[in-house]
């Protein structure tokens, strides 16, 4: 099971990387400013941090074995994760919008969604051995 989890994690990270590369390629032609690339990179970094946090919480809930604890802990963890993300994005947009383009930051944060949608496609190209 651990091997399958590692493959799944790598496939989602690869999907997020493919999304980031595609978004940067589009940004190169549409709006080639350094702040856009920095915003995309920061957003992708935040989305990967959220993904690894979700994976860790899921593993902890599975190991706990208690359904009530797992439900409460996962809800509290997800709310905390989203509040921290919202606070970080708000601070970056308010104070550092010269260095990080706000729209590019939000697009980068959605990289986790693209990574999970691209995971089955990547899995077809690189099946588990």
C-alpha positions in Angstrom: 0.0 0.0 0.0 2.9 2.4 0.8 4.3 1.8 -2.7 0.9 2.7 -4.3 0.7 5.9 -2.2 4.1 6.9 -3.3 3.2 6.4 -6.9 0.0 8.3 -6.5 1.8 11.2 -4.8 4.5 11.4 -7.5 1.8 11.3 -10.2 -0.1 14.2 -8.6 3.1 16.2 -8.1 4.0 15.5 -11.8 0.6 16.7 -12.9 1.0 19.9 -10.8 4.4 20.4 -12.4 2.9 19.9 -15.9 0.2 22.5 -15.1 2.9 24.9 -13.8 4.9 24.5 -17.0 1.9 25.0 -19.2 0.8 28.1 -17.2 4.3 29.6 -17.4 4.4 28.9 -21.2 1.0 30.7 -21.6 2.2 33.5 -19.4 5.3 33.9 -21.5 3.2 34.8 -24.5 0.3 36.6 -22.8 1.9 38.7 -20.0 5.7 38.2 -19.7 6.4 39.9 -16.4 8.7 38.6 -13.7 5.9 39.1 -11.1 3.6 36.7 -13.0 6.2 33.9 -13.0 7.0 34.5 -9.3 3.2 34.5 -8.5 2.8 31.2 -10.4 5.7 29.6 -8.6 4.5 30.7 -5.2 1.0 29.5 -6.0 2.3 26.1 -7.1 4.5 25.9 -4.0 1.4 26.7 -1.8 -0.7 24.1 -3.6 1.9 21.4 -3.1 2.2 22.3 0.5 -1.5 21.9 0.8 -1.4 18.6 -1.0 1.3 17.2 1.3 -0.6 18.4 4.3 -3.7 16.6 3.1 -1.8 13.4 2.5 -0.3 13.5 5.9 -3.6 14.1 7.6 -5.2 11.3 5.6 -2.5 8.9 6.7 -2.8 9.9 10.3 -6.6 9.4 10.2 -6.2 6.0 8.7 -3.7 4.9 11.3 -5.9 6.2 14.1 -8.5 3.6 13.4 -11.2 5.6 15.2 -13.9 6.9 12.9 -15.1 9.7 15.2 -11.6 11.0 15.8 -10.8 10.8 12.1 -13.9 12.8 11.1 -13.3 15.6 13.7 -9.5 15.7 13.0 -9.9 15.9 9.3 -12.5 18.6 9.4 -10.4 20.7 11.8 -7.3 20.2 9.8 -8.9 21.1 6.5 -10.4 24.3 8.0 -7.0 25.2 9.5 -5.3 24.5 6.2 -7.7 26.7 4.2 -7.6 29.5 6.8 -3.8 29.5 6.7 -3.8 29.5 2.9 -6.4 32.4 2.8 -4.2 34.4 5.3 -1.0 33.8 3.3 -2.7 34.8 0.0 -4.2 37.9 1.6 -0.9 39.0 3.0 0.9 38.4 -0.3 -1.8 40.2 -2.3 -1.9 43.1 0.2 1.8 43.7 0.8 3.8 41.9 -1.9 1.7 42.4 -5.0 4.6 44.2 -6.7 6.7 41.0 -6.6 3.9 38.4 -6.9 1.1 39.0 -9.4 -2.2 38.2 -7.5 -4.0 36.5 -10.4 -1.0 34.4 -11.2 -0.8 33.4 -7.5 -4.4 32.3 -7.5 -3.9 30.4 -10.8 -0.9 28.7 -9.2 -2.9 27.6 -6.1 -5.3 25.9 -8.4 -2.4 23.8 -9.6 -3.3 21.1 -7.1 -6.7 20.7 -8.9 -5.0 20.3 -12.2 -2.5 17.8 -10.8 -5.3 15.6 -9.4 -7.2 15.8 -12.8 -4.0 14.9 -14.7 -3.1 12.0 -12.4 -5.1 9.3 -14.3 -3.5 10.5 -17.6 0.0 10.3 -16.1 -0.8 6.9 -14.6 -1.7 5.5 -18.0 1.7 6.6 -19.4 3.7 5.3 -16.4 1.8 2.3 -14.9 3.0 0.8 -11.6 5.4 -2.1 -12.0 
